[in-house]
């Protein structure tokens, strides 16, 4: 996330359609939703509790 390194200069973009970004400028800001667990930890935990527990499995041929 950019918030982890606000001086990051490694964000690059490549146009798929030449000229599509002509005249476009600005800066990137992480969406507020990225920080919900920090801003409302109790609400985040209540939300997480609505999901069923998942078991992480490692299957044959899986690299990680």
mmCIF file of the N, C-alpha and C atoms, coordinates in Angstrom:
data_MODEL
# 
_entry.id   MODEL 
# 
loop_
_atom_site.group_PDB 
_atom_site.id 
_atom_site.type_symbol 
_atom_site.label_atom_id 
_atom_site.label_alt_id 
_atom_site.label_comp_id 
_atom_site.label_asym_id 
_atom_site.label_entity_id 
_atom_site.label_seq_id 
_atom_site.pdbx_PDB_ins_code 
_atom_site.Cartn_x 
_atom_site.Cartn_y 
_atom_site.Cartn_z 
_atom_site.occupancy 
_atom_site.B_iso_or_equiv 
_atom_site.pdbx_formal_charge 
_atom_site.auth_seq_id 
_atom_site.auth_comp_id 
_atom_site.auth_asym_id 
_atom_site.auth_atom_id 
_atom_site.pdbx_PDB_model_num 
ATOM 1   N N  . UNK A 1 1  ? 0.832   -1.175  0.000   1.00 0.00 ? 1  UNK A N  1 
ATOM 2   C CA . UNK A 1 1  ? 0.000   0.000   0.000   1.00 0.00 ? 1  UNK A CA 1 
ATOM 3   C C  . UNK A 1 1  ? 0.878   1.240   0.000   1.00 0.00 ? 1  UNK A C  1 
ATOM 4   N N  . UNK A 1 2  ? 0.387   2.261   -0.624  1.00 0.00 ? 2  UNK A N  1 
ATOM 5   C CA . UNK A 1 2  ? 1.110   3.514   -0.668  1.00 0.00 ? 2  UNK A CA 1 
ATOM 6   C C  . UNK A 1 2  ? 1.277   4.101   0.725   1.00 0.00 ? 2  UNK A C  1 
ATOM 7   N N  . UNK A 1 3  ? 0.316   3.868   1.594   1.00 0.00 ? 3  UNK A N  1 
ATOM 8   C CA . UNK A 1 3  ? 0.404   4.412   2.952   1.00 0.00 ? 3  UNK A CA 1 
ATOM 9   C C  . UNK A 1 3  ? 1.636   3.886   3.679   1.00 0.00 ? 3  UNK A C  1 
ATOM 10  N N  . UNK A 1 4  ? 2.090   2.685   3.322   1.00 0.00 ? 4  UNK A N  1 
ATOM 11  C CA . UNK A 1 4  ? 3.275   2.109   3.951   1.00 0.00 ? 4  UNK A CA 1 
ATOM 12  C C  . UNK A 1 4  ? 4.546   2.803   3.490   1.00 0.00 ? 4  UNK A C  1 
ATOM 13  N N  . UNK A 1 5  ? 4.523   3.410   2.302   1.00 0.00 ? 5  UNK A N  1 
ATOM 14  C CA . UNK A 1 5  ? 5.698   4.068   1.733   1.00 0.00 ? 5  UNK A CA 1 
ATOM 15  C C  . UNK A 1 5  ? 5.244   5.258   0.896   1.00 0.00 ? 5  UNK A C  1 
ATOM 16  N N  . UNK A 1 6  ? 4.889   6.369   1.554   1.00 0.00 ? 6  UNK A N  1 
ATOM 17  C CA . UNK A 1 6  ? 4.331   7.504   0.810   1.00 0.00 ? 6  UNK A CA 1 
ATOM 18  C C  . UNK A 1 6  ? 5.295   8.120   -0.195  1.00 0.00 ? 6  UNK A C  1 
ATOM 19  N N  . UNK A 1 7  ? 6.575   7.845   -0.069  1.00 0.00 ? 7  UNK A N  1 
ATOM 20  C CA . UNK A 1 7  ? 7.555   8.374   -1.014  1.00 0.00 ? 7  UNK A CA 1 
ATOM 21  C C  . UNK A 1 7  ? 7.806   7.396   -2.171  1.00 0.00 ? 7  UNK A C  1 
ATOM 22  N N  . UNK A 1 8  ? 6.994   6.373   -2.272  1.00 0.00 ? 8  UNK A N  1 
ATOM 23  C CA . UNK A 1 8  ? 7.185   5.339   -3.292  1.00 0.00 ? 8  UNK A CA 1 
ATOM 24  C C  . UNK A 1 8  ? 7.208   5.955   -4.681  1.00 0.00 ? 8  UNK A C  1 
ATOM 25  N N  . UNK A 1 9  ? 8.224   5.607   -5.448  1.00 0.00 ? 9  UNK A N  1 
ATOM 26  C CA . UNK A 1 9  ? 8.313   6.095   -6.818  1.00 0.00 ? 9  UNK A CA 1 
ATOM 27  C C  . UNK A 1 9  ? 8.246   4.931   -7.800  1.00 0.00 ? 9  UNK A C  1 
ATOM 28  N N  . UNK A 1 10 ? 7.802   3.789   -7.343  1.00 0.00 ? 10 UNK A N  1 
ATOM 29  C CA . UNK A 1 10 ? 7.810   2.595   -8.175  1.00 0.00 ? 10 UNK A CA 1 
ATOM 30  C C  . UNK A 1 10 ? 6.455   2.273   -8.786  1.00 0.00 ? 10 UNK A C  1 
ATOM 31  N N  . UNK A 1 11 ? 5.470   3.135   -8.635  1.00 0.00 ? 11 UNK A N  1 
ATOM 32  C CA . UNK A 1 11 ? 4.183   2.904   -9.267  1.00 0.00 ? 11 UNK A CA 1 
ATOM 33  C C  . UNK A 1 11 ? 4.261   3.345   -10.725 1.00 0.00 ? 11 UNK A C  1 
ATOM 34  N N  . UNK A 1 12 ? 4.043   2.429   -11.613 1.00 0.00 ? 12 UNK A N  1 
ATOM 35  C CA . UNK A 1 12 ? 4.114   2.707   -13.043 1.00 0.00 ? 12 UNK A CA 1 
ATOM 36  C C  . UNK A 1 12 ? 2.785   2.358   -13.697 1.00 0.00 ? 12 UNK A C  1 
ATOM 37  N N  . UNK A 1 13 ? 2.556   2.928   -14.848 1.00 0.00 ? 13 UNK A N  1 
ATOM 38  C CA . UNK A 1 13 ? 1.345   2.629   -15.603 1.00 0.00 ? 13 UNK A CA 1 
ATOM 39  C C  . UNK A 1 13 ? 1.711   2.565   -17.075 1.00 0.00 ? 13 UNK A C  1 
ATOM 40  N N  . UNK A 1 14 ? 1.051   1.693   -17.798 1.00 0.00 ? 14 UNK A N  1 
ATOM 41  C CA . UNK A 1 14 ? 1.253   1.600   -19.241 1.00 0.00 ? 14 UNK A CA 1 
ATOM 42  C C  . UNK A 1 14 ? -0.110  1.683   -19.899 1.00 0.00 ? 14 UNK A C  1 
ATOM 43  N N  . UNK A 1 15 ? -0.229  2.593   -20.827 1.00 0.00 ? 15 UNK A N  1 
ATOM 44  C CA . UNK A 1 15 ? -1.488  2.750   -21.544 1.00 0.00 ? 15 UNK A CA 1 
ATOM 45  C C  . UNK A 1 15 ? -1.719  1.559   -22.462 1.00 0.00 ? 15 UNK A C  1 
ATOM 46  N N  . UNK A 1 16 ? -2.909  1.037   -22.463 1.00 0.00 ? 16 UNK A N  1 
ATOM 47  C CA . UNK A 1 16 ? -3.283  -0.007  -23.414 1.00 0.00 ? 16 UNK A CA 1 
ATOM 48  C C  . UNK A 1 16 ? -3.746  0.620   -24.719 1.00 0.00 ? 16 UNK A C  1 
ATOM 49  N N  . UNK A 1 17 ? -4.316  1.807   -24.623 1.00 0.00 ? 17 UNK A N  1 
ATOM 50  C CA . UNK A 1 17 ? -4.737  2.571   -25.800 1.00 0.00 ? 17 UNK A CA 1 
ATOM 51  C C  . UNK A 1 17 ? -3.906  3.847   -25.841 1.00 0.00 ? 17 UNK A C  1 
ATOM 52  N N  . UNK A 1 18 ? -3.010  3.999   -26.828 1.00 0.00 ? 18 UNK A N  1 
ATOM 53  C CA . UNK A 1 18 ? -2.170  5.193   -26.900 1.00 0.00 ? 18 UNK A CA 1 
ATOM 54  C C  . UNK A 1 18 ? -3.006  6.476   -26.810 1.00 0.00 ? 18 UNK A C  1 
ATOM 55  N N  . UNK A 1 19 ? -2.564  7.384   -25.948 1.00 0.00 ? 19 UNK A N  1 
ATOM 56  C CA . UNK A 1 19 ? -3.242  8.666   -25.789 1.00 0.00 ? 19 UNK A CA 1 
ATOM 57  C C  . UNK A 1 19 ? -4.394  8.657   -24.805 1.00 0.00 ? 19 UNK A C  1 
ATOM 58  N N  . UNK A 1 20 ? -4.752  7.484   -24.263 1.00 0.00 ? 20 UNK A N  1 
ATOM 59  C CA . UNK A 1 20 ? -5.901  7.382   -23.357 1.00 0.00 ? 20 UNK A CA 1 
ATOM 60  C C  . UNK A 1 20 ? -5.740  8.278   -22.128 1.00 0.00 ? 20 UNK A C  1 
ATOM 61  N N  . UNK A 1 21 ? -4.526  8.404   -21.658 1.00 0.00 ? 21 UNK A N  1 
ATOM 62  C CA . UNK A 1 21 ? -4.288  9.183   -20.444 1.00 0.00 ? 21 UNK A CA 1 
ATOM 63  C C  . UNK A 1 21 ? -3.795  10.600  -20.720 1.00 0.00 ? 21 UNK A C  1 
ATOM 64  N N  . UNK A 1 22 ? -3.867  11.031  -21.951 1.00 0.00 ? 22 UNK A N  1 
ATOM 65  C CA . UNK A 1 22 ? -3.463  12.410  -22.269 1.00 0.00 ? 22 UNK A CA 1 
ATOM 66  C C  . UNK A 1 22 ? -4.269  13.390  -21.417 1.00 0.00 ? 22 UNK A C  1 
ATOM 67  N N  . UNK A 1 23 ? -3.563  14.271  -20.746 1.00 0.00 ? 23 UNK A N  1 
ATOM 68  C CA . UNK A 1 23 ? -4.230  15.277  -19.929 1.00 0.00 ? 23 UNK A CA 1 
ATOM 69  C C  . UNK A 1 23 ? -4.624  14.791  -18.544 1.00 0.00 ? 23 UNK A C  1 
ATOM 70  N N  . UNK A 1 24 ? -4.345  13.545  -18.220 1.00 0.00 ? 24 UNK A N  1 
ATOM 71  C CA . UNK A 1 24 ? -4.690  13.005  -16.899 1.00 0.00 ? 24 UNK A CA 1 
ATOM 72  C C  . UNK A 1 24 ? -3.480  13.162  -15.985 1.00 0.00 ? 24 UNK A C  1 
ATOM 73  N N  . UNK A 1 25 ? -3.713  13.698  -14.806 1.00 0.00 ? 25 UNK A N  1 
ATOM 74  C CA . UNK A 1 25 ? -2.642  13.803  -13.814 1.00 0.00 ? 25 UNK A CA 1 
ATOM 75  C C  . UNK A 1 25 ? -3.258  13.647  -12.434 1.00 0.00 ? 25 UNK A C  1 
ATOM 76  N N  . UNK A 1 26 ? -2.422  13.478  -11.452 1.00 0.00 ? 26 UNK A N  1 
ATOM 77  C CA . UNK A 1 26 ? -2.926  13.355  -10.099 1.00 0.00 ? 26 UNK A CA 1 
ATOM 78  C C  . UNK A 1 26 ? -2.012  12.515  -9.240  1.00 0.00 ? 26 UNK A C  1 
ATOM 79  N N  . UNK A 1 27 ? -2.483  12.218  -8.070  1.00 0.00 ? 27 UNK A N  1 
ATOM 80  C CA . UNK A 1 27 ? -1.734  11.376  -7.149  1.00 0.00 ? 27 UNK A CA 1 
ATOM 81  C C  . UNK A 1 27 ? -2.640  10.257  -6.666  1.00 0.00 ? 27 UNK A C  1 
ATOM 82  N N  . UNK A 1 28 ? -2.025  9.174   -6.238  1.00 0.00 ? 28 UNK A N  1 
ATOM 83  C CA . UNK A 1 28 ? -2.765  8.024   -5.731  1.00 0.00 ? 28 UNK A CA 1 
ATOM 84  C C  . UNK A 1 28 ? -2.933  8.150   -4.231  1.00 0.00 ? 28 UNK A C  1 
ATOM 85  N N  . UNK A 1 29 ? -4.096  7.776   -3.748  1.00 0.00 ? 29 UNK A N  1 
ATOM 86  C CA . UNK A 1 29 ? -4.359  7.725   -2.314  1.00 0.00 ? 29 UNK A CA 1 
ATOM 87  C C  . UNK A 1 29 ? -5.070  6.411   -2.026  1.00 0.00 ? 29 UNK A C  1 
ATOM 88  N N  . UNK A 1 30 ? -4.583  5.676   -1.025  1.00 0.00 ? 30 UNK A N  1 
ATOM 89  C CA . UNK A 1 30 ? -5.229  4.427   -0.651  1.00 0.00 ? 30 UNK A CA 1 
ATOM 90  C C  . UNK A 1 30 ? -6.670  4.695   -0.249  1.00 0.00 ? 30 UNK A C  1 
ATOM 91  N N  . UNK A 1 31 ? -7.622  3.861   -0.685  1.00 0.00 ? 31 UNK A N  1 
ATOM 92  C CA . UNK A 1 31 ? -9.021  4.032   -0.294  1.00 0.00 ? 31 UNK A CA 1 
ATOM 93  C C  . UNK A 1 31 ? -9.199  3.887   1.222   1.00 0.00 ? 31 UNK A C  1 
ATOM 94  N N  . UNK A 1 32 ? -10.117 4.642   1.787   1.00 0.00 ? 32 UNK A N  1 
ATOM 95  C CA . UNK A 1 32 ? -10.373 4.599   3.228   1.00 0.00 ? 32 UNK A CA 1 
ATOM 96  C C  . UNK A 1 32 ? -10.735 3.188   3.699   1.00 0.00 ? 32 UNK A C  1 
ATOM 97  N N  . UNK A 1 33 ? -11.389 2.411   2.833   1.00 0.00 ? 33 UNK A N  1 
ATOM 98  C CA . UNK A 1 33 ? -11.784 1.055   3.199   1.00 0.00 ? 33 UNK A CA 1 
ATOM 99  C C  . UNK A 1 33 ? -10.622 0.142   3.528   1.00 0.00 ? 33 UNK A C  1 
ATOM 100 N N  . UNK A 1 34 ? -9.427  0.475   3.047   1.00 0.00 ? 34 UNK A N  1 
ATOM 101 C CA . UNK A 1 34 ? -8.243  -0.327  3.352   1.00 0.00 ? 34 UNK A CA 1 
ATOM 102 C C  . UNK A 1 34 ? -7.895  -0.285  4.831   1.00 0.00 ? 34 UNK A C  1 
ATOM 103 N N  . UNK A 1 35 ? -8.385  0.720   5.550   1.00 0.00 ? 35 UNK A N  1 
ATOM 104 C CA . UNK A 1 35 ? -7.973  0.933   6.927   1.00 0.00 ? 35 UNK A CA 1 
ATOM 105 C C  . UNK A 1 35 ? -9.095  0.685   7.932   1.00 0.00 ? 35 UNK A C  1 
ATOM 106 N N  . UNK A 1 36 ? -10.160 0.032   7.511   1.00 0.00 ? 36 UNK A N  1 
ATOM 107 C CA . UNK A 1 36 ? -11.314 -0.164  8.382   1.00 0.00 ? 36 UNK A CA 1 
ATOM 108 C C  . UNK A 1 36 ? -10.957 -0.963  9.639   1.00 0.00 ? 36 UNK A C  1 
ATOM 109 N N  . UNK A 1 37 ? -10.056 -1.935  9.507   1.00 0.00 ? 37 UNK A N  1 
ATOM 110 C CA . UNK A 1 37 ? -9.711  -2.740  10.689  1.00 0.00 ? 37 UNK A CA 1 
ATOM 111 C C  . UNK A 1 37 ? -8.933  -1.915  11.710  1.00 0.00 ? 37 UNK A C  1 
ATOM 112 N N  . UNK A 1 38 ? -8.274  -0.843  11.257  1.00 0.00 ? 38 UNK A N  1 
ATOM 113 C CA . UNK A 1 38 ? -7.565  0.034   12.185  1.00 0.00 ? 38 UNK A CA 1 
ATOM 114 C C  . UNK A 1 38 ? -8.499  1.090   12.785  1.00 0.00 ? 38 UNK A C  1 
ATOM 115 N N  . UNK A 1 39 ? -9.459  1.566   12.000  1.00 0.00 ? 39 UNK A N  1 
ATOM 116 C CA . UNK A 1 39 ? -10.355 2.624   12.460  1.00 0.00 ? 39 UNK A CA 1 
ATOM 117 C C  . UNK A 1 39 ? -11.488 2.099   13.341  1.00 0.00 ? 39 UNK A C  1 
ATOM 118 N N  . UNK A 1 40 ? -11.939 0.884   13.078  1.00 0.00 ? 40 UNK A N  1 
ATOM 119 C CA . UNK A 1 40 ? -13.048 0.299   13.838  1.00 0.00 ? 40 UNK A CA 1 
ATOM 120 C C  . UNK A 1 40 ? -12.777 -1.182  14.070  1.00 0.00 ? 40 UNK A C  1 
ATOM 121 N N  . UNK A 1 41 ? -11.803 -1.497  14.927  1.00 0.00 ? 41 UNK A N  1 
ATOM 122 C CA . UNK A 1 41 ? -11.426 -2.903  15.123  1.00 0.00 ? 41 UNK A CA 1 
ATOM 123 C C  . UNK A 1 41 ? -12.579 -3.791  15.615  1.00 0.00 ? 41 UNK A C  1 
ATOM 124 N N  . UNK A 1 42 ? -13.435 -3.247  16.471  1.00 0.00 ? 42 UNK A N  1 
ATOM 125 C CA . UNK A 1 42 ? -14.545 -4.063  16.971  1.00 0.00 ? 42 UNK A CA 1 
ATOM 126 C C  . UNK A 1 42 ? -15.545 -4.343  15.847  1.00 0.00 ? 42 UNK A C  1 
ATOM 127 N N  . UNK A 1 43 ? -15.859 -3.333  15.064  1.00 0.00 ? 43 UNK A N  1 
ATOM 128 C CA . UNK A 1 43 ? -16.767 -3.518  13.935  1.00 0.00 ? 43 UNK A CA 1 
ATOM 129 C C  . UNK A 1 43 ? -16.200 -4.484  12.917  1.00 0.00 ? 43 UNK A C  1 
ATOM 130 N N  . UNK A 1 44 ? -14.901 -4.396  12.703  1.00 0.00 ? 44 UNK A N  1 
ATOM 131 C CA . UNK A 1 44 ? -14.235 -5.302  11.772  1.00 0.00 ? 44 UNK A CA 1 
ATOM 132 C C  . UNK A 1 44 ? -14.331 -6.744  12.267  1.00 0.00 ? 44 UNK A C  1 
ATOM 133 N N  . UNK A 1 45 ? -14.093 -6.953  13.537  1.00 0.00 ? 45 UNK A N  1 
ATOM 134 C CA . UNK A 1 45 ? -14.179 -8.304  14.113  1.00 0.00 ? 45 UNK A CA 1 
ATOM 135 C C  . UNK A 1 45 ? -15.604 -8.847  14.006  1.00 0.00 ? 45 UNK A C  1 
ATOM 136 N N  . UNK A 1 46 ? -16.606 -8.006  14.250  1.00 0.00 ? 46 UNK A N  1 
ATOM 137 C CA . UNK A 1 46 ? -17.999 -8.456  14.113  1.00 0.00 ? 46 UNK A CA 1 
ATOM 138 C C  . UNK A 1 46 ? -18.287 -8.869  12.663  1.00 0.00 ? 46 UNK A C  1 
ATOM 139 N N  . UNK A 1 47 ? -17.785 -8.079  11.725  1.00 0.00 ? 47 UNK A N  1 
ATOM 140 C CA . UNK A 1 47 ? -17.964 -8.394  10.308  1.00 0.00 ? 47 UNK A CA 1 
ATOM 141 C C  . UNK A 1 47 ? -17.268 -9.716  9.956   1.00 0.00 ? 47 UNK A C  1 
ATOM 142 N N  . UNK A 1 48 ? -16.044 -9.877  10.382  1.00 0.00 ? 48 UNK A N  1 
ATOM 143 C CA . UNK A 1 48 ? -15.284 -11.107 10.106  1.00 0.00 ? 48 UNK A CA 1 
ATOM 144 C C  . UNK A 1 48 ? -15.994 -12.330 10.691  1.00 0.00 ? 48 UNK A C  1 
ATOM 145 N N  . UNK A 1 49 ? -16.638 -12.170 11.832  1.00 0.00 ? 49 UNK A N  1 
ATOM 146 C CA . UNK A 1 49 ? -17.312 -13.283 12.502  1.00 0.00 ? 49 UNK A CA 1 
ATOM 147 C C  . UNK A 1 49 ? -18.521 -13.775 11.714  1.00 0.00 ? 49 UNK A C  1 
ATOM 148 N N  . UNK A 1 50 ? -18.993 -13.006 10.742  1.00 0.00 ? 50 UNK A N  1 
ATOM 149 C CA . UNK A 1 50 ? -20.147 -13.438 9.953   1.00 0.00 ? 50 UNK A CA 1 
ATOM 150 C C  . UNK A 1 50 ? -19.773 -14.472 8.889   1.00 0.00 ? 50 UNK A C  1 
ATOM 151 N N  . UNK A 1 51 ? -18.480 -14.698 8.682   1.00 0.00 ? 51 UNK A N  1 
ATOM 152 C CA . UNK A 1 51 ? -18.022 -15.671 7.693   1.00 0.00 ? 51 UNK A CA 1 
ATOM 153 C C  . UNK A 1 51 ? -17.708 -16.998 8.370   1.00 0.00 ? 51 UNK A C  1 
ATOM 154 N N  . UNK A 1 52 ? -17.976 -18.085 7.670   1.00 0.00 ? 52 UNK A N  1 
ATOM 155 C CA . UNK A 1 52 ? -17.659 -19.391 8.231   1.00 0.00 ? 52 UNK A CA 1 
ATOM 156 C C  . UNK A 1 52 ? -16.148 -19.588 8.262   1.00 0.00 ? 52 UNK A C  1 
ATOM 157 N N  . UNK A 1 53 ? -15.708 -20.398 9.219   1.00 0.00 ? 53 UNK A N  1 
ATOM 158 C CA . UNK A 1 53 ? -14.278 -20.667 9.375   1.00 0.00 ? 53 UNK A CA 1 
ATOM 159 C C  . UNK A 1 53 ? -13.807 -21.517 8.198   1.00 0.00 ? 53 UNK A C  1 
ATOM 160 N N  . UNK A 1 54 ? -12.681 -21.143 7.632   1.00 0.00 ? 54 UNK A N  1 
ATOM 161 C CA . UNK A 1 54 ? -12.097 -21.882 6.506   1.00 0.00 ? 54 UNK A CA 1 
ATOM 162 C C  . UNK A 1 54 ? -10.819 -22.553 6.954   1.00 0.00 ? 54 UNK A C  1 
ATOM 163 N N  . UNK A 1 55 ? -10.589 -23.747 6.436   1.00 0.00 ? 55 UNK A N  1 
ATOM 164 C CA . UNK A 1 55 ? -9.360  -24.475 6.734   1.00 0.00 ? 55 UNK A CA 1 
ATOM 165 C C  . UNK A 1 55 ? -8.423  -24.340 5.544   1.00 0.00 ? 55 UNK A C  1 
ATOM 166 N N  . UNK A 1 56 ? -7.191  -23.889 5.815   1.00 0.00 ? 56 UNK A N  1 
ATOM 167 C CA . UNK A 1 56 ? -6.214  -23.774 4.750   1.00 0.00 ? 56 UNK A CA 1 
ATOM 168 C C  . UNK A 1 56 ? -5.685  -25.162 4.444   1.00 0.00 ? 56 UNK A C  1 
ATOM 169 N N  . UNK A 1 57 ? -5.749  -25.538 3.177   1.00 0.00 ? 57 UNK A N  1 
ATOM 170 C CA . UNK A 1 57 ? -5.267  -26.839 2.749   1.00 0.00 ? 57 UNK A CA 1 
ATOM 171 C C  . UNK A 1 57 ? -4.120  -26.657 1.780   1.00 0.00 ? 57 UNK A C  1 
ATOM 172 N N  . UNK A 1 58 ? -3.242  -27.624 1.745   1.00 0.00 ? 58 UNK A N  1 
ATOM 173 C CA . UNK A 1 58 ? -2.178  -27.654 0.756   1.00 0.00 ? 58 UNK A CA 1 
ATOM 174 C C  . UNK A 1 58 ? -2.401  -28.912 -0.074  1.00 0.00 ? 58 UNK A C  1 
ATOM 175 N N  . UNK A 1 59 ? -2.680  -28.707 -1.348  1.00 0.00 ? 59 UNK A N  1 
ATOM 176 C CA . UNK A 1 59 ? -2.981  -29.815 -2.243  1.00 0.00 ? 59 UNK A CA 1 
ATOM 177 C C  . UNK A 1 59 ? -1.759  -30.209 -3.051  1.00 0.00 ? 59 UNK A C  1 
ATOM 178 N N  . UNK A 1 60 ? -1.714  -31.461 -3.533  1.00 0.00 ? 60 UNK A N  1 
ATOM 179 C CA . UNK A 1 60 ? -0.570  -31.894 -4.339  1.00 0.00 ? 60 UNK A CA 1 
ATOM 180 C C  . UNK A 1 60 ? -0.390  -30.960 -5.541  1.00 0.00 ? 60 UNK A C  1 
ATOM 181 N N  . UNK A 1 61 ? 0.844   -30.590 -5.792  1.00 0.00 ? 61 UNK A N  1 
ATOM 182 C CA . UNK A 1 61 ? 1.146   -29.724 -6.918  1.00 0.00 ? 61 UNK A CA 1 
ATOM 183 C C  . UNK A 1 61 ? 1.056   -28.251 -6.600  1.00 0.00 ? 61 UNK A C  1 
ATOM 184 N N  . UNK A 1 62 ? 0.593   -27.927 -5.402  1.00 0.00 ? 62 UNK A N  1 
ATOM 185 C CA . UNK A 1 62 ? 0.471   -26.529 -4.972  1.00 0.00 ? 62 UNK A CA 1 
ATOM 186 C C  . UNK A 1 62 ? 1.836   -26.023 -4.530  1.00 0.00 ? 62 UNK A C  1 
ATOM 187 N N  . UNK A 1 63 ? 2.244   -24.871 -5.034  1.00 0.00 ? 63 UNK A N  1 
ATOM 188 C CA . UNK A 1 63 ? 3.573   -24.352 -4.706  1.00 0.00 ? 63 UNK A CA 1 
ATOM 189 C C  . UNK A 1 63 ? 3.622   -23.733 -3.316  1.00 0.00 ? 63 UNK A C  1 
ATOM 190 N N  . UNK A 1 64 ? 2.583   -23.031 -2.922  1.00 0.00 ? 64 UNK A N  1 
ATOM 191 C CA . UNK A 1 64 ? 2.619   -22.345 -1.624  1.00 0.00 ? 64 UNK A CA 1 
ATOM 192 C C  . UNK A 1 64 ? 1.508   -22.816 -0.731  1.00 0.00 ? 64 UNK A C  1 
# 
